[in-house]
Amino acid sequence: MTVNVHQEVPREHAQGALMKKLIVLAMIMAVIVLVAALVRAQGPANDLKPTFISPTPGLYVSGWPAFTVSYPKEWVELVRGPVAVFAAGAARADVPPNMGLPMLAIDVFPSTDALEDWAEHYMHFWVMIATDVKVLSDKPSRLKDGTLAREQELEWVIKNGPKANVFQFMTKRESTWVAVILMAAEGKLGADVKSIAYSLTFQPDREKPVQVPPDVRAFLDMFCADRVSVDVTAVMEHYSDRFLNSGMSQAVIERASRDYDPTFPSFAPHRGIISQEATVTVFEAHGDKAYVDGFFLVKAKGDATALKEPMRFQQIINEHGEWKWFGNQR
């Protein structure tokens, strides 16, 4: 009996020790998981994916140029016009979108104009959609990191719509302009809404060029060459028949290309372009489609410097072994 008692005691101790080890191991694993989650939450900016690939409520993430803009999480993404790269706004079942509730639009475009001239740049757009346009204020400003900016407050009456109050915020990096436009129909926009514009944060560490598959590189190079050649028919061969970008079909793009309206973001073969090169900063393949973002370095006849023109169409599609522009449709 004595021997049996001595044999049972070590077994109980062993079971207790094993249980303690399992508990400690579980705690260690929990800490590892928490630390990993914290690292991901505080990860570098270049871990962010553009909104088109991975939407995050309340945060717009631009592919190129790389920047973010924060807005209320309860706002919903809106159908944007051909100029804007993103639009969102407050939503209510009894009020149609864009008709009174606060909304946000973001635009990106190349220009050599000075910041103090940007109001004039936009004015010809505003008179197309509104009447009684009044400029209430126009003054210089800065982003949180000190980047020069300019803000402007306006009021106007939307054609076939309500009176609107507008806060426009513009900044630029080199020759690339970023405009954040906020609009509402009731009273002046408050500091809480204006803070959306001031949340704009550039993240140049996300702008490093990336390698793309050889067939994608060949597609981009040929597109650039055809655009420089001013051969509209050749350029349009690079668009899918199913192309759709913010409501613009392939036919709309072709018509704008042939008529060439310089205010229309059409990727038209601009008269006077002498060189164009594609730089890709974001690429992610999804089956027969791929998200591609970056810029075209465009040099025009008579210009001292080349401009970086954003790739606005975001998606390409492989049709019968050939890549073509597909647009921002999901």
Contacts in CASP RR format, 6 or more apart in sequence:
PFRMAT RR
TARGET T0000
AUTHOR 0000-0000-0000
METHOD contacts of the structure
MODEL  1
MTVNVHQEVPREHAQGALMKKLIVLAMIMAVIVLVAALVRAQGPANDLKP
TFISPTPGLYVSGWPAFTVSYPKEWVELVRGPVAVFAAGAARADVPPNMG
LPMLAIDVFPSTDALEDWAEHYMHFWVMIATDVKVLSDKPSRLKDGTLAR
EQELEWVIKNGPKANVFQFMTKRESTWVAVILMAAEGKLGADVKSIAYSL
TFQPDREKPVQVPPDVRAFLDMFCADRVSVDVTAVMEHYSDRFLNSGMSQ
AVIERASRDYDPTFPSFAPHRGIISQEATVTVFEAHGDKAYVDGFFLVKA
KGDATALKEPMRFQQIINEHGEWKWFGNQR
40 47 0 8 1.000
44 205 0 8 1.000
45 66 0 8 1.000
45 203 0 8 1.000
45 205 0 8 1.000
45 206 0 8 1.000
46 203 0 8 1.000
46 205 0 8 1.000
46 206 0 8 1.000
46 208 0 8 1.000
48 61 0 8 1.000
48 68 0 8 1.000
48 203 0 8 1.000
48 206 0 8 1.000
49 61 0 8 1.000
49 284 0 8 1.000
50 61 0 8 1.000
50 62 0 8 1.000
50 63 0 8 1.000
50 282 0 8 1.000
50 291 0 8 1.000
50 293 0 8 1.000
51 59 0 8 1.000
51 60 0 8 1.000
51 61 0 8 1.000
51 62 0 8 1.000
51 86 0 8 1.000
52 291 0 8 1.000
52 314 0 8 1.000
52 315 0 8 1.000
52 328 0 8 1.000
52 330 0 8 1.000
53 284 0 8 1.000
53 291 0 8 1.000
54 61 0 8 1.000
55 77 0 8 1.000
57 73 0 8 1.000
57 74 0 8 1.000
58 70 0 8 1.000
58 71 0 8 1.000
58 72 0 8 1.000
58 73 0 8 1.000
58 75 0 8 1.000
58 88 0 8 1.000
59 68 0 8 1.000
59 69 0 8 1.000
59 70 0 8 1.000
59 71 0 8 1.000
60 68 0 8 1.000
60 69 0 8 1.000
60 70 0 8 1.000
60 71 0 8 1.000
60 86 0 8 1.000
60 88 0 8 1.000
60 106 0 8 1.000
61 68 0 8 1.000
62 68 0 8 1.000
62 85 0 8 1.000
62 86 0 8 1.000
62 106 0 8 1.000
62 108 0 8 1.000
63 206 0 8 1.000
63 281 0 8 1.000
63 282 0 8 1.000
63 293 0 8 1.000
63 294 0 8 1.000
64 207 0 8 1.000
64 281 0 8 1.000
64 282 0 8 1.000
64 293 0 8 1.000
64 294 0 8 1.000
64 295 0 8 1.000
64 310 0 8 1.000
64 311 0 8 1.000
65 108 0 8 1.000
65 173 0 8 1.000
65 176 0 8 1.000
65 178 0 8 1.000
65 202 0 8 1.000
65 207 0 8 1.000
65 295 0 8 1.000
65 310 0 8 1.000
66 202 0 8 1.000
66 203 0 8 1.000
66 204 0 8 1.000
66 205 0 8 1.000
66 206 0 8 1.000
66 207 0 8 1.000
66 281 0 8 1.000
67 178 0 8 1.000
67 200 0 8 1.000
67 201 0 8 1.000
67 202 0 8 1.000
67 203 0 8 1.000
68 199 0 8 1.000
68 200 0 8 1.000
68 201 0 8 1.000
68 203 0 8 1.000
69 86 0 8 1.000
69 104 0 8 1.000
69 106 0 8 1.000
69 180 0 8 1.000
69 196 0 8 1.000
69 197 0 8 1.000
69 199 0 8 1.000
69 200 0 8 1.000
69 201 0 8 1.000
70 196 0 8 1.000
70 199 0 8 1.000
71 88 0 8 1.000
71 89 0 8 1.000
71 104 0 8 1.000
71 196 0 8 1.000
71 199 0 8 1.000
72 90 0 8 1.000
74 90 0 8 1.000
74 91 0 8 1.000
75 88 0 8 1.000
75 89 0 8 1.000
75 90 0 8 1.000
75 91 0 8 1.000
75 104 0 8 1.000
76 88 0 8 1.000
76 89 0 8 1.000
76 91 0 8 1.000
77 86 0 8 1.000
77 87 0 8 1.000
77 88 0 8 1.000
78 87 0 8 1.000
78 88 0 8 1.000
78 89 0 8 1.000
78 97 0 8 1.000
78 98 0 8 1.000
78 103 0 8 1.000
79 87 0 8 1.000
79 97 0 8 1.000
79 246 0 8 1.000
79 247 0 8 1.000
80 86 0 8 1.000
80 87 0 8 1.000
80 105 0 8 1.000
80 246 0 8 1.000
81 87 0 8 1.000
81 246 0 8 1.000
81 247 0 8 1.000
82 245 0 8 1.000
82 246 0 8 1.000
82 247 0 8 1.000
82 248 0 8 1.000
82 264 0 8 1.000
82 265 0 8 1.000
83 107 0 8 1.000
83 109 0 8 1.000
83 125 0 8 1.000
83 265 0 8 1.000
84 105 0 8 1.000
84 106 0 8 1.000
84 107 0 8 1.000
84 246 0 8 1.000
85 106 0 8 1.000
85 107 0 8 1.000
85 108 0 8 1.000
85 310 0 8 1.000
85 312 0 8 1.000
86 104 0 8 1.000
86 105 0 8 1.000
86 106 0 8 1.000
87 103 0 8 1.000
87 104 0 8 1.000
87 105 0 8 1.000
87 106 0 8 1.000
88 103 0 8 1.000
88 104 0 8 1.000
89 97 0 8 1.000
89 101 0 8 1.000
89 102 0 8 1.000
89 103 0 8 1.000
89 104 0 8 1.000
90 101 0 8 1.000
90 102 0 8 1.000
90 103 0 8 1.000
91 97 0 8 1.000
91 101 0 8 1.000
92 101 0 8 1.000
95 101 0 8 1.000
97 103 0 8 1.000
99 161 0 8 1.000
99 162 0 8 1.000
99 185 0 8 1.000
100 162 0 8 1.000
100 164 0 8 1.000
100 184 0 8 1.000
100 185 0 8 1.000
100 186 0 8 1.000
101 184 0 8 1.000
101 185 0 8 1.000
102 182 0 8 1.000
102 183 0 8 1.000
102 184 0 8 1.000
102 189 0 8 1.000
102 193 0 8 1.000
103 182 0 8 1.000
103 183 0 8 1.000
103 184 0 8 1.000
104 180 0 8 1.000
104 181 0 8 1.000
104 182 0 8 1.000
104 196 0 8 1.000
105 180 0 8 1.000
105 181 0 8 1.000
105 183 0 8 1.000
106 178 0 8 1.000
106 179 0 8 1.000
106 180 0 8 1.000
106 181 0 8 1.000
107 177 0 8 1.000
107 178 0 8 1.000
107 179 0 8 1.000
107 181 0 8 1.000
108 176 0 8 1.000
108 177 0 8 1.000
108 178 0 8 1.000
108 179 0 8 1.000
108 310 0 8 1.000
108 312 0 8 1.000
109 176 0 8 1.000
109 177 0 8 1.000
109 179 0 8 1.000
109 265 0 8 1.000
109 310 0 8 1.000
110 175 0 8 1.000
110 176 0 8 1.000
110 177 0 8 1.000
110 298 0 8 1.000
110 307 0 8 1.000
110 308 0 8 1.000
110 309 0 8 1.000
110 310 0 8 1.000
111 118 0 8 1.000
111 121 0 8 1.000
111 172 0 8 1.000
111 175 0 8 1.000
111 177 0 8 1.000
111 307 0 8 1.000
112 175 0 8 1.000
112 303 0 8 1.000
112 305 0 8 1.000
112 307 0 8 1.000
113 121 0 8 1.000
115 140 0 8 1.000
115 148 0 8 1.000
115 149 0 8 1.000
115 150 0 8 1.000
115 170 0 8 1.000
115 171 0 8 1.000
115 172 0 8 1.000
116 140 0 8 1.000
116 150 0 8 1.000
118 150 0 8 1.000
118 170 0 8 1.000
118 177 0 8 1.000
118 179 0 8 1.000
119 135 0 8 1.000
119 138 0 8 1.000
119 150 0 8 1.000
119 152 0 8 1.000
119 168 0 8 1.000
122 168 0 8 1.000
122 179 0 8 1.000
123 133 0 8 1.000
124 263 0 8 1.000
125 263 0 8 1.000
126 133 0 8 1.000
126 154 0 8 1.000
126 156 0 8 1.000
127 133 0 8 1.000
129 158 0 8 1.000
129 159 0 8 1.000
130 156 0 8 1.000
130 157 0 8 1.000
130 158 0 8 1.000
130 159 0 8 1.000
130 164 0 8 1.000
131 156 0 8 1.000
131 157 0 8 1.000
131 159 0 8 1.000
132 155 0 8 1.000
132 156 0 8 1.000
132 157 0 8 1.000
133 154 0 8 1.000
133 155 0 8 1.000
133 156 0 8 1.000
134 154 0 8 1.000
134 155 0 8 1.000
134 156 0 8 1.000
135 152 0 8 1.000
135 153 0 8 1.000
135 154 0 8 1.000
136 153 0 8 1.000
136 154 0 8 1.000
136 155 0 8 1.000
137 151 0 8 1.000
137 152 0 8 1.000
137 153 0 8 1.000
138 150 0 8 1.000
138 151 0 8 1.000
138 152 0 8 1.000
138 153 0 8 1.000
139 150 0 8 1.000
139 151 0 8 1.000
139 152 0 8 1.000
140 148 0 8 1.000
140 149 0 8 1.000
140 150 0 8 1.000
141 149 0 8 1.000
141 150 0 8 1.000
141 151 0 8 1.000
141 169 0 8 1.000
142 148 0 8 1.000
142 149 0 8 1.000
143 149 0 8 1.000
143 171 0 8 1.000
143 198 0 8 1.000
143 200 0 8 1.000
143 201 0 8 1.000
143 202 0 8 1.000
144 198 0 8 1.000
144 201 0 8 1.000
145 201 0 8 1.000
145 202 0 8 1.000
147 171 0 8 1.000
147 173 0 8 1.000
147 202 0 8 1.000
148 171 0 8 1.000
148 172 0 8 1.000
149 169 0 8 1.000
149 170 0 8 1.000
149 171 0 8 1.000
150 169 0 8 1.000
150 170 0 8 1.000
150 171 0 8 1.000
151 167 0 8 1.000
151 168 0 8 1.000
151 169 0 8 1.000
151 170 0 8 1.000
151 194 0 8 1.000
151 197 0 8 1.000
152 167 0 8 1.000
152 168 0 8 1.000
152 169 0 8 1.000
152 170 0 8 1.000
153 165 0 8 1.000
153 166 0 8 1.000
153 167 0 8 1.000
153 168 0 8 1.000
153 188 0 8 1.000
153 189 0 8 1.000
154 165 0 8 1.000
154 166 0 8 1.000
154 168 0 8 1.000
155 163 0 8 1.000
155 164 0 8 1.000
155 165 0 8 1.000
155 166 0 8 1.000
156 163 0 8 1.000
156 164 0 8 1.000
156 166 0 8 1.000
157 163 0 8 1.000
157 164 0 8 1.000
158 164 0 8 1.000
162 185 0 8 1.000
163 185 0 8 1.000
164 183 0 8 1.000
164 184 0 8 1.000
164 185 0 8 1.000
165 183 0 8 1.000
165 184 0 8 1.000
165 185 0 8 1.000
165 186 0 8 1.000
165 187 0 8 1.000
165 188 0 8 1.000
165 189 0 8 1.000
166 181 0 8 1.000
166 182 0 8 1.000
166 183 0 8 1.000
166 189 0 8 1.000
167 181 0 8 1.000
167 182 0 8 1.000
167 183 0 8 1.000
167 189 0 8 1.000
167 193 0 8 1.000
167 194 0 8 1.000
167 197 0 8 1.000
168 179 0 8 1.000
168 180 0 8 1.000
168 181 0 8 1.000
168 182 0 8 1.000
169 179 0 8 1.000
169 180 0 8 1.000
169 181 0 8 1.000
169 182 0 8 1.000
169 194 0 8 1.000
169 197 0 8 1.000
169 198 0 8 1.000
169 200 0 8 1.000
170 177 0 8 1.000
170 178 0 8 1.000
170 179 0 8 1.000
170 180 0 8 1.000
171 177 0 8 1.000
171 178 0 8 1.000
171 200 0 8 1.000
172 178 0 8 1.000
173 202 0 8 1.000
174 308 0 8 1.000
175 305 0 8 1.000
175 307 0 8 1.000
175 308 0 8 1.000
176 295 0 8 1.000
176 308 0 8 1.000
176 310 0 8 1.000
178 200 0 8 1.000
180 196 0 8 1.000
180 197 0 8 1.000
180 200 0 8 1.000
182 189 0 8 1.000
182 193 0 8 1.000
182 194 0 8 1.000
182 196 0 8 1.000
182 197 0 8 1.000
183 189 0 8 1.000
184 193 0 8 1.000
206 281 0 8 1.000
206 282 0 8 1.000
207 281 0 8 1.000
208 281 0 8 1.000
209 279 0 8 1.000
209 280 0 8 1.000
209 281 0 8 1.000
210 280 0 8 1.000
210 281 0 8 1.000
210 282 0 8 1.000
210 283 0 8 1.000
211 283 0 8 1.000
212 220 0 8 1.000
212 280 0 8 1.000
212 283 0 8 1.000
212 292 0 8 1.000
213 285 0 8 1.000
215 321 0 8 1.000
215 323 0 8 1.000
216 280 0 8 1.000
216 283 0 8 1.000
216 290 0 8 1.000
216 292 0 8 1.000
216 316 0 8 1.000
216 323 0 8 1.000
219 238 0 8 1.000
219 316 0 8 1.000
219 322 0 8 1.000
219 323 0 8 1.000
219 324 0 8 1.000
220 278 0 8 1.000
220 280 0 8 1.000
220 292 0 8 1.000
221 278 0 8 1.000
222 238 0 8 1.000
223 235 0 8 1.000
223 238 0 8 1.000
223 278 0 8 1.000
223 325 0 8 1.000
224 276 0 8 1.000
224 277 0 8 1.000
224 278 0 8 1.000
224 296 0 8 1.000
226 234 0 8 1.000
226 235 0 8 1.000
226 237 0 8 1.000
226 238 0 8 1.000
226 269 0 8 1.000
227 235 0 8 1.000
227 267 0 8 1.000
227 269 0 8 1.000
227 270 0 8 1.000
227 273 0 8 1.000
227 276 0 8 1.000
228 269 0 8 1.000
228 273 0 8 1.000
228 274 0 8 1.000
228 275 0 8 1.000
228 276 0 8 1.000
229 269 0 8 1.000
230 269 0 8 1.000
230 271 0 8 1.000
230 272 0 8 1.000
230 273 0 8 1.000
231 269 0 8 1.000
232 254 0 8 1.000
232 257 0 8 1.000
232 258 0 8 1.000
232 268 0 8 1.000
232 269 0 8 1.000
235 257 0 8 1.000
235 267 0 8 1.000
235 268 0 8 1.000
235 269 0 8 1.000
236 250 0 8 1.000
236 253 0 8 1.000
236 254 0 8 1.000
236 257 0 8 1.000
238 324 0 8 1.000
238 325 0 8 1.000
239 250 0 8 1.000
239 253 0 8 1.000
239 254 0 8 1.000
239 324 0 8 1.000
239 325 0 8 1.000
240 250 0 8 1.000
240 317 0 8 1.000
240 319 0 8 1.000
240 324 0 8 1.000
240 325 0 8 1.000
240 326 0 8 1.000
241 250 0 8 1.000
242 317 0 8 1.000
242 326 0 8 1.000
243 249 0 8 1.000
243 250 0 8 1.000
243 253 0 8 1.000
243 313 0 8 1.000
243 324 0 8 1.000
243 325 0 8 1.000
243 326 0 8 1.000
243 327 0 8 1.000
244 326 0 8 1.000
244 327 0 8 1.000
244 328 0 8 1.000
244 329 0 8 1.000
245 253 0 8 1.000
245 312 0 8 1.000
245 313 0 8 1.000
245 314 0 8 1.000
245 325 0 8 1.000
245 327 0 8 1.000
245 328 0 8 1.000
245 329 0 8 1.000
246 328 0 8 1.000
248 266 0 8 1.000
253 266 0 8 1.000
253 267 0 8 1.000
253 268 0 8 1.000
256 264 0 8 1.000
256 266 0 8 1.000
256 268 0 8 1.000
257 266 0 8 1.000
257 267 0 8 1.000
257 268 0 8 1.000
257 269 0 8 1.000
260 268 0 8 1.000
260 270 0 8 1.000
260 271 0 8 1.000
262 270 0 8 1.000
265 312 0 8 1.000
267 312 0 8 1.000
267 313 0 8 1.000
267 325 0 8 1.000
270 298 0 8 1.000
270 300 0 8 1.000
272 300 0 8 1.000
272 301 0 8 1.000
273 298 0 8 1.000
273 299 0 8 1.000
273 300 0 8 1.000
273 301 0 8 1.000
274 299 0 8 1.000
274 300 0 8 1.000
274 301 0 8 1.000
275 297 0 8 1.000
275 298 0 8 1.000
275 299 0 8 1.000
275 306 0 8 1.000
276 296 0 8 1.000
276 297 0 8 1.000
276 298 0 8 1.000
276 299 0 8 1.000
277 296 0 8 1.000
277 297 0 8 1.000
278 294 0 8 1.000
278 295 0 8 1.000
278 296 0 8 1.000
278 297 0 8 1.000
278 311 0 8 1.000
279 294 0 8 1.000
279 295 0 8 1.000
279 296 0 8 1.000
279 297 0 8 1.000
280 292 0 8 1.000
280 293 0 8 1.000
280 294 0 8 1.000
281 293 0 8 1.000
281 294 0 8 1.000
281 295 0 8 1.000
282 291 0 8 1.000
282 292 0 8 1.000
282 293 0 8 1.000
282 294 0 8 1.000
283 290 0 8 1.000
283 291 0 8 1.000
283 292 0 8 1.000
283 293 0 8 1.000
284 290 0 8 1.000
284 291 0 8 1.000
288 317 0 8 1.000
288 318 0 8 1.000
288 319 0 8 1.000
289 315 0 8 1.000
289 316 0 8 1.000
289 317 0 8 1.000
289 318 0 8 1.000
289 326 0 8 1.000
290 315 0 8 1.000
290 316 0 8 1.000
290 317 0 8 1.000
290 318 0 8 1.000
290 323 0 8 1.000
291 314 0 8 1.000
291 315 0 8 1.000
292 311 0 8 1.000
292 314 0 8 1.000
292 315 0 8 1.000
292 316 0 8 1.000
293 310 0 8 1.000
293 311 0 8 1.000
293 314 0 8 1.000
294 310 0 8 1.000
294 311 0 8 1.000
295 308 0 8 1.000
295 309 0 8 1.000
295 310 0 8 1.000
295 311 0 8 1.000
296 308 0 8 1.000
296 309 0 8 1.000
296 311 0 8 1.000
297 306 0 8 1.000
297 307 0 8 1.000
297 308 0 8 1.000
297 309 0 8 1.000
298 306 0 8 1.000
298 307 0 8 1.000
298 308 0 8 1.000
298 309 0 8 1.000
299 305 0 8 1.000
299 306 0 8 1.000
299 307 0 8 1.000
300 307 0 8 1.000
312 328 0 8 1.000
313 325 0 8 1.000
313 326 0 8 1.000
313 327 0 8 1.000
313 328 0 8 1.000
314 327 0 8 1.000
314 328 0 8 1.000
315 325 0 8 1.000
315 326 0 8 1.000
315 327 0 8 1.000
315 328 0 8 1.000
315 329 0 8 1.000
316 323 0 8 1.000
316 324 0 8 1.000
316 325 0 8 1.000
316 326 0 8 1.000
317 323 0 8 1.000
317 324 0 8 1.000
317 326 0 8 1.000
318 324 0 8 1.000
END
